């Protein structure tokens, strides 16, 4: 399967996962930007492999992805289940969002504690993919990634977002050393965010707050991040 076909297959699975109802072949082809004939072949293959199921000639998610997580024992990234996320949020006194790195995008999987500022909470609730270098969580997880996958992401972004790549290159050593990354208005001009790493380099915890009128670091958010780092380091 070519890279283009893989991306189309991924777009199709994403469309089916996000849809509030089963989708038709034509609807999935439109969502993936693919000709109907090509989409039909890919959907047949995805269905044969168990990633999708046909219900009344419409497509819903199959069980393949779930069985892989069960086989791999990774149904909860890094053991940060919702109950623990809630405890950590209470201990550090800030809302916490669980983030994972998928390719070159950040996805938010869970949230605990007070509701985050409006638009950020909507992104978390809807599991919307976010550009890695424009988010604190993405910057942290990329810094902690192996060289080859990180370089692949950065190479693809150099022409698209050279400013973000240059800023990240300048800060990667500090991010690795401190174990945290910041985004002061990068993804949203009204939001300050700090990401703290977990034992899994592809998983991060995100703290958010509204920025002050002049930007810069938010004292209570910095204190919450330090508290979270302490809590995580004390885990047996």
N, C-alpha and C positions, 0 to 999 in steps of 0.2 A: 504494500500500500504506500502511495506517495505521501510526502509531507502535506500536500494540498488536500488529499483525501482524508488524512488523519485530522486536519483542522476542521474540515467539513463535518466529519463524524462527531467530533467534539462539540461543534456548534449545534448539531442536531440533538445530541443528548442534553445539552444545556437548555435548548428550546423546550424539549419535552418535560424536563424537570421543572421548569418555571411556569409552564402553562397551567391554568386553573382547571383545564379539562383535557381529555385526550385529543391529540392533534391528527389531522389527516396528512397524507403524503404531500399534498400541495402546500399546506401550511408549513410543514417542516422544511420543504425545499425553499420556500420564500424566506424563512428565518435564517437559513444557512447560506442564502445567496447561491444556490446550486440549481442546475437544470433538473427538471423532474426525473428524467431518465437516470442521471447520475445519483440523485437522491434515492431513487427506488433501489438501485443496486446496493448502496451503502446501508440502507435500512434493512434490506433482506439479510445482509451479513450481520448487522448488529442484533437483529432478531434471532438469527441462528445461533449466535454466541451467547444469548441470554441477557444482553444489555437492554433490550426492548422487548415488549410483548404487544401483540395485536389483540385489540378488544373491539369488536364490531367495526373492523376495518380502520380503526384508529390506533394510534400508538401511545403506550404508557411505558414507564420505566420497568425493566425486568429486574431480576434478582442478582445478576452477575456481580455488579459493583458491591452489593452488600455481602455476598458470599466471600469476595476477596478480602474485605475488611475483617470478616470473622476468621478466615483462614490465617490472615496475617496478625490477628490479635490487636488490631488498631482501630477498633470501633470508637475509642475515645482518644484523641491525640494527646500523647504525653501524659495520660492519666488525669488530665484536667477535666473532670466531669462537672456537671452543673452545680452539684452541691459544694464541691471544693471551690469552684469559681465564686460562688456566693460567699463562702467563708473568707476567701482572700479579699473580696471587695469590702466586706465589713471591717476586716482588720486594717486595711489601708485607707478606708474612708473615702473611696472613690468608685465610680462605675468602672467595670472591667469588661472588655470584649475579647473573646478568643479568636485569634487570627491564624490562618495558615497560608503558606505560599504555594500557589499552584501555577507552575510555569513562570510567567512574568507578571502575574496578577496576585493580589491579596484578596482572600475571601474571609469574611467574618462569619463564624459558625455559631457562636453562643454569646450571651450577654447576661451579666448579673449586677445587682446593685441598683442605685438610682438610675433613672433614664438619662442617657447621654444627651448632649445638646441636639436639637431637632433633626437636622439633616444627617448628622452622623448616626443617630439611632435608626433612621430610616434605611441607611446603607447597611447597617448590621442586621436589621430585621429582614430585609429582602435578600441578604447574602449577595449583594452586588459586587462584581469584581472591581478592584481599584488598582490603578497603576502603581507598581511596587515602589518606584523611587519617589513618588509623591506622598507616600504614607510613612509614618514612623515604623509601623510593623514591617512593611516591605523592606525598608532600609536596613532594619535590624536583621531580618531573616536572610537577605541577600549577603550581608556582611558575614554571616555565620555559615553560609553555604559553601560547598566544595568549589574549588577554583573553576572547573570546567563548566558546570551549569551556570555559575555566576557570570563568567565571561561570555557565555552564549547570550544571556539576557542583556548584558551591558552592550555587547556588540550590536544587537538588534535595536537598541534604544539610542545609540550615539547620534544617528542622523535625525531621529524623531524628536528627542529631547536632550540635546547636548548640554544644556545648562544643568539639568538635574544629574546627569552622569558625571559632569565635572565636580559638582558639589559633593556627590557621593564619594568619588575617588579621593577627594581631599579629607573626608571624614571617616573613611572605613577603618583606619587604624584605631581611632578614638572610640568608635562604636564597638569594635571588638574588645578593646581593653576595658571599657566601662560596662559592657553588657546591656546597654540601653541605647535607644535612638530617639531622636526628637523630630517632630514636624511642626514648625511654628507657622501655620497658615499655608503650607505647601499644597495640601489637598483641598482645604476650605479656608478662605481668608479669615473666617471668624473663629477657627478652632485651633487650639494648641493640643498636641498629643505627644505622649511618651510611650514607647514600647519597651517591654521588659522580656528577656528571653526565658524560655523554659529549658528543661533537660533535652528537649528535641529541638534542633536548630531550625526546623521548618515550622515551628509553632511559637507564637508570641502572645503576650497579654498586653492589651492596649488600654491606657488611661487617657481620658479626654476631658477638656474643660474649655470654656469660652476664653478667648484671648482678651487681654486688656486693650484699651484704645491705642496704645503705642506698641503693641506686640511684645516680644521678649518672653522670657520664662515666667510661668505662673507659679508663685511660691507654694501654694497648697498642692498643686499638681506635682511639683518636684518632691515635696515631703511625702506624698502618697507613693511615688515611685521608689523612693528610698525604703519606705516601709515594706513595699511589696518585694523588693530585692532581698530584704532581710528575711521575710517569711519564706520565700522560695529557697533560700540558702539553708534554712533550718529544717527543711523537709528530710526525714530519714531516708 
